[in-house]
């Protein structure tokens, strides 16, 4: 993968998720200069989790993802995973042709964050699971990761050029969490920057089948419509730029059939009727 010539971005300093003031790192802990909040580390990952955000849902999800972290990258065939990593990285390159700071919200093991970073961008990853983030550091070389809830991102306002979320919204389970997450994604993006949301399309008939047999899904997920995403984007004060449905390659696709099936995927994406049933909803919004 050849990296383009990109501009150098200013390094991002984590902030207290409660008051959004830059944290001071003394090597052992990170502490807030305002209220004295102190945050530790687990597996080398700064843990910037607000106790008031924790409940049965977030606790169950953290435990599940910590449990599956070591095997998560093996769930999908490498060539299928790479297909979607290329598609998503291409969208980032299109939106930020001269580079910039990118935040991956719900980054998991950091596979996508690593791809975007190797494409020449400065990438920060956030996830509630320290187990997943440890994988991101060890196996995908992501430069900076923080354990945080998507509804309380540990950064100051307007510090990223783009924030993205892939396959995260359907794990949030309630419309309120979806809306709060999109608001936070918009808050940390600069004026003129982008928010990119890429999630499961409820109209695609294969998702219920797949979600019953992958270890990261426990049965309480809620697939989010493109209309709900667009409503949340507008409520966050963002301007929708694009709403599309994309992707059709299933997890079981043999490598030998990939050239044929990717052509089928392109034909489906270009058809306004067939694309309604594509695998993913993709929403791009810009901050005024």
C-alpha positions as CSV (number, residue, x, y, z in Angstrom):
1,X,0.0,0.0,0.0
2,X,1.7,3.2,-1.2
3,X,1.2,6.2,1.1
4,X,0.3,9.6,-0.5
5,X,2.2,12.8,0.3
6,X,0.4,14.1,3.3
7,X,0.6,17.0,5.6
8,X,2.0,16.6,9.2
9,X,-0.7,16.8,11.9
10,X,-0.5,18.1,15.4
11,X,-0.3,15.2,17.9
12,X,-3.5,14.7,19.9
13,X,-3.3,14.9,23.7
14,X,-6.0,13.0,25.6
15,X,-8.4,15.0,27.7
16,X,-10.5,14.3,30.8
17,X,-13.7,12.8,29.6
18,X,-15.6,14.6,32.3
19,X,-14.4,18.2,31.8
20,X,-12.6,17.9,28.4
21,X,-9.4,19.5,29.6
22,X,-6.0,18.1,28.5
23,X,-4.7,15.5,30.9
24,X,-1.2,15.5,32.4
25,X,0.7,12.3,32.0
26,X,3.2,11.7,34.9
27,X,4.2,8.3,33.5
28,X,2.2,6.3,36.1
29,X,-1.2,7.9,35.7
30,X,-2.9,10.6,33.8
31,X,-4.6,13.3,35.9
32,X,-6.9,16.2,35.2
33,X,-5.5,19.6,36.2
34,X,-9.1,20.8,37.0
35,X,-10.9,18.4,39.2
36,X,-8.1,16.1,40.2
37,X,-9.5,13.1,38.4
38,X,-6.9,10.4,38.0
39,X,-6.8,7.7,35.3
40,X,-4.6,4.6,35.3
41,X,-3.5,2.1,32.7
42,X,-4.3,-1.6,31.9
43,X,-2.2,-3.7,29.5
44,X,-0.4,-0.5,28.6
45,X,-3.6,1.3,27.6
46,X,-4.8,4.5,29.3
47,X,-8.2,3.8,30.9
48,X,-10.3,7.0,30.5
49,X,-13.6,5.5,31.5
50,X,-16.2,7.5,33.4
51,X,-17.9,5.5,36.1
52,X,-21.2,7.3,35.5
53,X,-21.3,5.9,32.0
54,X,-21.0,2.3,33.2
55,X,-24.0,0.1,33.4
56,X,-25.1,-3.5,32.7
57,X,-24.9,-3.0,28.9
58,X,-21.5,-1.5,28.8
59,X,-20.1,-3.9,31.4
60,X,-21.4,-6.9,29.4
61,X,-19.9,-5.6,26.2
62,X,-16.5,-4.9,27.7
63,X,-16.4,-8.4,29.2
64,X,-17.4,-10.0,25.9
65,X,-14.8,-8.1,23.9
66,X,-12.1,-8.7,26.4
67,X,-12.9,-12.4,26.1
68,X,-12.8,-12.6,22.3
69,X,-10.0,-10.1,21.7
70,X,-7.3,-12.7,20.9
71,X,-9.4,-14.5,18.3
72,X,-11.3,-11.5,16.9
73,X,-9.2,-11.0,13.8
74,X,-9.6,-14.6,12.8
75,X,-13.4,-14.5,12.5
76,X,-13.4,-13.5,8.8
77,X,-11.3,-14.8,6.0
78,X,-8.2,-12.6,5.4
79,X,-9.2,-11.7,1.8
80,X,-12.7,-10.7,2.8
81,X,-11.4,-8.6,5.7
82,X,-8.9,-6.9,3.4
83,X,-11.6,-6.2,0.8
84,X,-13.5,-4.1,3.3
85,X,-10.3,-2.5,4.8
86,X,-9.4,-1.3,1.4
87,X,-12.9,0.2,0.8
88,X,-12.9,2.0,4.1
89,X,-9.4,3.4,3.8
90,X,-10.2,4.6,0.3
91,X,-13.1,6.7,1.7
92,X,-10.8,8.3,4.3
93,X,-8.3,9.1,1.5
94,X,-11.1,10.7,-0.6
95,X,-12.3,12.9,2.3
96,X,-8.8,13.9,3.5
97,X,-6.6,13.9,0.3
98,X,-3.8,15.8,2.1
99,X,-3.8,13.8,5.3
100,X,-4.8,14.7,8.9
101,X,-5.7,13.3,12.3
102,X,-8.3,10.5,12.3
103,X,-10.2,9.1,15.3
104,X,-11.5,5.5,15.1
105,X,-14.3,5.2,17.6
106,X,-14.9,1.6,18.6
107,X,-11.6,0.6,16.9
108,X,-11.5,-2.9,18.3
109,X,-8.2,-4.7,17.6
110,X,-7.2,-1.7,15.4
111,X,-7.1,-3.5,12.0
112,X,-8.7,-0.6,10.2
113,X,-6.8,2.0,12.3
114,X,-3.6,0.3,11.3
115,X,-4.5,0.4,7.6
116,X,-5.3,4.1,7.8
117,X,-2.1,4.8,9.7
118,X,0.0,2.9,7.1
119,X,-1.8,5.0,4.4
120,X,0.0,8.0,6.0
121,X,-2.6,9.4,8.4
122,X,-2.2,10.0,12.2
123,X,-4.7,7.7,13.8
124,X,-6.0,7.4,17.4
125,X,-8.2,4.5,18.4
126,X,-10.8,4.4,21.1
127,X,-12.7,1.4,22.5
128,X,-14.3,0.3,25.8
129,X,-12.3,-3.0,25.8
130,X,-8.7,-2.8,27.0
131,X,-8.3,-6.3,25.7
132,X,-9.1,-5.2,22.1
133,X,-6.9,-2.2,22.5
134,X,-3.9,-4.2,23.7
135,X,-4.3,-6.2,20.4
136,X,-4.3,-2.9,18.5
137,X,-1.0,-1.9,20.0
138,X,0.7,-5.3,19.7
139,X,-0.5,-6.6,16.3
140,X,-1.6,-3.6,14.3
141,X,0.9,-1.0,15.4
142,X,-1.7,1.7,16.2
143,X,0.3,4.6,17.6
144,X,-2.2,5.8,20.3
145,X,-5.2,4.1,21.8
146,X,-7.4,4.9,24.8
147,X,-10.1,3.0,26.6
148,X,-13.2,5.2,26.6
149,X,-16.9,5.1,26.1
150,X,-18.1,6.3,22.8
151,X,-20.6,8.6,24.6
152,X,-17.8,10.4,26.5
153,X,-14.7,10.7,24.2
154,X,-11.5,11.7,26.0
155,X,-10.5,14.6,23.8
156,X,-10.9,18.4,23.6
157,X,-13.3,20.0,21.1
158,X,-12.3,20.2,17.4
159,X,-9.0,18.4,17.4
160,X,-9.5,15.8,14.7
161,X,-9.9,16.2,10.9
162,X,-12.2,13.1,10.7
163,X,-13.8,10.7,13.2
164,X,-15.1,7.4,12.0
165,X,-17.0,4.5,13.4
166,X,-17.3,1.1,11.7
167,X,-19.7,-1.7,12.9
168,X,-20.1,0.0,16.3
169,X,-23.5,1.6,16.3
170,X,-25.4,-1.6,16.3
171,X,-23.7,-2.6,19.6
172,X,-24.9,0.6,21.4
173,X,-28.4,-0.9,21.6
174,X,-30.4,2.3,22.3
175,X,-31.2,5.3,20.1
176,X,-29.9,7.5,22.9
177,X,-26.5,6.0,22.9
178,X,-26.3,6.2,19.1
179,X,-27.2,9.9,19.1
180,X,-24.8,10.6,22.0
181,X,-22.0,8.8,20.2
182,X,-22.5,10.7,16.9
183,X,-22.7,14.0,18.9
184,X,-19.4,13.2,20.5
185,X,-17.8,12.2,17.2
186,X,-18.9,15.6,15.8
187,X,-17.7,17.5,18.9
188,X,-14.1,16.3,18.6
189,X,-13.9,17.2,14.9
190,X,-12.7,20.6,13.7
191,X,-14.9,22.9,11.7
192,X,-14.9,21.7,8.1
193,X,-13.9,18.2,9.3
194,X,-15.9,15.0,8.7
195,X,-17.8,12.3,10.5
196,X,-17.9,8.9,8.8
197,X,-20.4,6.2,10.0
198,X,-20.2,2.7,8.5
199,X,-22.6,0.2,10.0
200,X,-24.8,-2.9,9.2
201,X,-27.8,-2.3,6.9
202,X,-30.9,-3.7,8.5
203,X,-32.4,-4.4,5.0
204,X,-29.7,-6.9,4.2
205,X,-31.1,-10.3,4.9
206,X,-27.8,-12.0,5.7
207,X,-27.0,-10.1,8.9
208,X,-29.3,-12.0,11.2
209,X,-27.7,-15.3,10.0
210,X,-24.1,-14.0,10.4
211,X,-24.7,-12.4,13.8
212,X,-25.9,-15.7,15.3
213,X,-22.6,-17.4,14.8
214,X,-19.9,-14.8,15.3
215,X,-18.4,-14.5,18.8
216,X,-18.6,-10.7,19.1
217,X,-22.4,-10.7,18.9
218,X,-24.5,-11.8,21.9
219,X,-28.1,-11.3,20.6
220,X,-29.0,-7.9,22.0
221,X,-27.6,-5.9,19.1
222,X,-29.9,-3.4,17.4
223,X,-29.4,-2.8,13.7
224,X,-29.7,1.0,13.0
225,X,-31.4,2.4,9.9
226,X,-29.8,5.0,7.7
227,X,-32.7,7.3,8.6
228,X,-31.8,7.1,12.3
229,X,-28.2,7.8,11.5
230,X,-29.1,10.8,9.5
231,X,-31.5,12.2,12.2
232,X,-28.7,11.8,14.8
233,X,-26.2,13.5,12.5
234,X,-28.5,16.5,12.1
235,X,-29.3,16.7,15.8
236,X,-25.5,16.8,16.4
237,X,-25.4,20.0,14.2
238,X,-23.6,18.2,11.3
239,X,-24.5,18.5,7.6
240,X,-25.0,15.2,5.8
241,X,-22.8,15.0,2.7
242,X,-23.5,11.5,1.6
243,X,-25.7,8.5,2.5
244,X,-25.2,5.3,0.6
245,X,-25.5,1.5,0.9
246,X,-22.4,-0.4,0.0
247,X,-20.7,-3.8,0.2
248,X,-21.9,-7.3,-0.7
249,X,-19.0,-9.7,-0.2
250,X,-20.1,-12.2,2.5
251,X,-17.7,-13.7,5.0
252,X,-17.7,-17.2,3.4
253,X,-16.7,-16.0,-0.1
254,X,-13.8,-18.2,-1.5
255,X,-10.7,-16.3,-2.6
256,X,-11.0,-17.7,-6.2
257,X,-14.5,-16.1,-6.6
258,X,-13.5,-12.7,-5.3
259,X,-12.9,-11.1,-8.7
260,X,-16.3,-12.1,-9.9
261,X,-18.1,-11.2,-6.7
262,X,-16.5,-7.8,-6.3
263,X,-17.8,-7.0,-9.8
264,X,-21.3,-8.1,-8.7
265,X,-20.9,-5.9,-5.7
266,X,-20.1,-2.9,-7.9
267,X,-23.1,-3.5,-10.1
268,X,-25.4,-3.8,-7.0
269,X,-23.9,-0.6,-5.5
270,X,-24.6,1.3,-8.7
271,X,-28.3,0.1,-8.9
272,X,-30.6,2.3,-6.8
273,X,-33.0,-0.5,-6.1
274,X,-30.6,-3.4,-5.5
275,X,-28.3,-1.3,-3.4
276,X,-31.1,-1.0,-0.8
277,X,-30.1,-4.5,0.3
278,X,-26.3,-4.0,0.3
279,X,-24.4,-4.9,3.5
280,X,-23.7,-1.6,5.0
281,X,-25.1,1.9,5.5
282,X,-22.4,4.6,5.0
283,X,-23.1,8.1,6.1
284,X,-20.7,11.0,5.7
285,X,-21.3,14.3,7.4
286,X,-19.4,17.6,7.7
287,X,-19.1,19.9,10.6
288,X,-19.9,23.5,9.7
